[in-house]
Amino acid sequence: MLFLIFYINAEVYPVFDREYYDTLLSLLAHAKKEIIVAMFEAGTFKGKWDAVYKVYENLIKARKRGVSVKVLLEFSNWNERVNEKNFSIGEFLKRNGIKVYYDNPKKCLHCKFVVVDSIYTLVGSSNWGYYALMKNSEANVLIKSKEIALLFIKYFYERCK
């Protein structure tokens, strides 16, 4: 068995349950250059004040203030429910000027991460749906490290081909 060990200087903060929502909104609100998102399931929203809508609203606000925003979503050859949600959100984001990609349907994109300004990476179990953001037990980490962020950005672009 081969183990790769990386010695990277990084600050790592655990982000549990509802902390994810506040952390995510703060990251999106303070982004200055770039937001990269890979998400298995991006939920729909019922109305303007819904918690999930605020996530998309922050992405759109970031784009309007000149931040590059790119989103990669799961496109499944086996899960139509996820496809319906992701295509609906994908079209909404595209209409608002955000670049949206879908992964290869032959392989499940089960990732859930956000990279902001090539330094902050928020990664873990949280999808972007009401239950993940407001109800479920979720575990994530916020990593402050240029090296880690660049690895996740590379991973993102490899899946956008």
C-alpha positions in Angstrom: 0.0 0.0 0.0 1.3 3.4 -1.0 0.9 6.4 1.4 1.6 9.9 0.3 2.4 12.3 3.0 2.0 16.0 2.4 3.6 18.5 4.7 1.6 21.6 4.1 1.2 24.6 6.3 -2.5 25.0 6.8 -5.1 26.2 9.3 -7.9 23.7 9.7 -11.2 24.5 11.4 -14.0 21.9 12.0 -17.4 23.1 10.8 -20.3 21.1 12.1 -24.1 21.1 11.4 -25.5 24.7 11.1 -22.0 26.2 11.4 -21.6 25.2 7.7 -24.4 27.5 6.6 -23.0 30.6 8.3 -19.4 29.8 7.3 -20.4 29.3 3.6 -22.4 32.5 3.5 -19.5 34.4 5.0 -17.0 32.9 2.5 -19.2 33.8 -0.4 -19.9 37.3 0.9 -16.2 38.1 1.3 -14.9 36.5 -1.9 -12.8 38.9 -4.0 -11.6 37.0 -7.0 -13.0 33.5 -7.5 -15.4 30.9 -6.2 -15.2 27.3 -7.3 -18.0 24.9 -6.3 -18.3 21.1 -6.8 -21.6 19.8 -5.4 -23.3 16.4 -5.6 -26.8 17.8 -5.0 -27.8 21.4 -5.2 -31.3 21.7 -3.8 -34.1 23.8 -5.1 -35.8 26.5 -3.1 -39.4 27.4 -2.4 -39.1 31.2 -2.1 -36.9 34.2 -1.8 -36.4 33.7 2.0 -35.6 30.1 2.0 -32.2 29.2 3.5 -31.0 27.5 0.3 -31.9 30.5 -1.8 -29.6 32.7 0.3 -26.6 30.5 -0.9 -27.5 31.0 -4.5 -28.2 34.7 -3.9 -24.7 35.1 -2.4 -23.2 33.4 -5.5 -25.1 35.8 -7.8 -24.1 38.8 -5.7 -20.4 37.7 -5.8 -20.6 37.4 -9.6 -22.2 40.9 -9.9 -19.3 42.4 -7.9 -16.8 40.9 -10.4 -16.0 37.6 -8.7 -15.5 34.6 -11.1 -18.0 31.9 -10.1 -17.9 28.4 -11.5 -20.1 25.5 -10.4 -19.7 21.8 -11.2 -22.8 19.6 -10.5 -23.5 15.9 -10.6 -25.1 14.6 -13.8 -26.2 11.0 -13.0 -27.0 8.1 -15.2 -28.9 6.5 -12.4 -30.4 9.2 -10.1 -33.1 11.3 -11.9 -34.1 13.1 -8.7 -30.6 14.5 -8.3 -30.5 15.4 -12.0 -33.8 17.3 -11.8 -32.6 19.4 -8.9 -29.2 20.0 -10.3 -30.5 21.0 -13.8 -33.0 23.3 -12.3 -30.4 25.1 -10.2 -27.9 25.0 -13.0 -30.2 26.8 -15.4 -31.1 29.3 -12.7 -27.4 30.0 -12.1 -26.6 30.2 -15.8 -29.4 32.8 -16.3 -27.7 34.8 -13.6 -24.3 34.8 -15.3 -22.6 31.9 -13.5 -20.6 29.3 -15.4 -22.1 25.8 -14.7 -20.6 22.5 -15.7 -21.9 18.9 -15.3 -19.7 15.9 -14.6 -19.4 12.8 -16.7 -22.6 10.7 -16.1 -20.5 7.5 -16.1 -18.9 8.5 -12.8 -20.7 9.9 -9.7 -19.5 13.3 -8.6 -20.1 12.9 -4.9 -17.8 15.8 -3.9 -19.0 18.7 -1.8 -16.5 21.5 -1.7 -16.1 25.3 -2.2 -12.8 27.1 -2.9 -12.7 30.8 -2.4 -9.9 33.1 -3.7 -7.5 30.1 -4.0 -6.9 30.1 -0.3 -10.1 28.9 1.6 -11.4 25.4 1.0 -14.7 24.3 2.7 -15.1 20.5 2.2 -17.2 17.8 3.8 -20.5 16.1 3.8 -22.9 19.0 3.2 -24.9 19.1 0.0 -26.8 22.4 -0.8 -30.3 21.4 0.2 -32.6 22.4 3.1 -32.0 19.3 5.2 -28.2 19.4 4.8 -28.1 23.1 5.6 -30.7 23.2 8.4 -31.5 19.8 9.8 -28.9 17.0 9.2 -25.8 16.2 11.3 -23.0 17.2 8.9 -19.2 17.3 9.3 -17.0 19.6 7.2 -13.7 21.4 7.5 -12.6 24.9 6.5 -9.0 24.8 5.4 -6.9 28.0 4.9 -4.1 27.0 2.6 -3.1 28.0 -0.9 -1.6 24.6 -1.5 -4.7 22.7 -0.6 -7.0 25.1 -2.5 -4.9 24.7 -5.6 -5.2 20.9 -5.3 -9.0 21.2 -5.1 -9.1 23.6 -8.0 -7.0 21.2 -10.2 -9.4 18.4 -9.2 -12.4 20.6 -10.2 -11.0 21.4 -13.7 -10.1 17.8 -14.3 -13.8 17.0 -13.9 -15.0 19.8 -16.2 -13.5 18.3 -19.3 
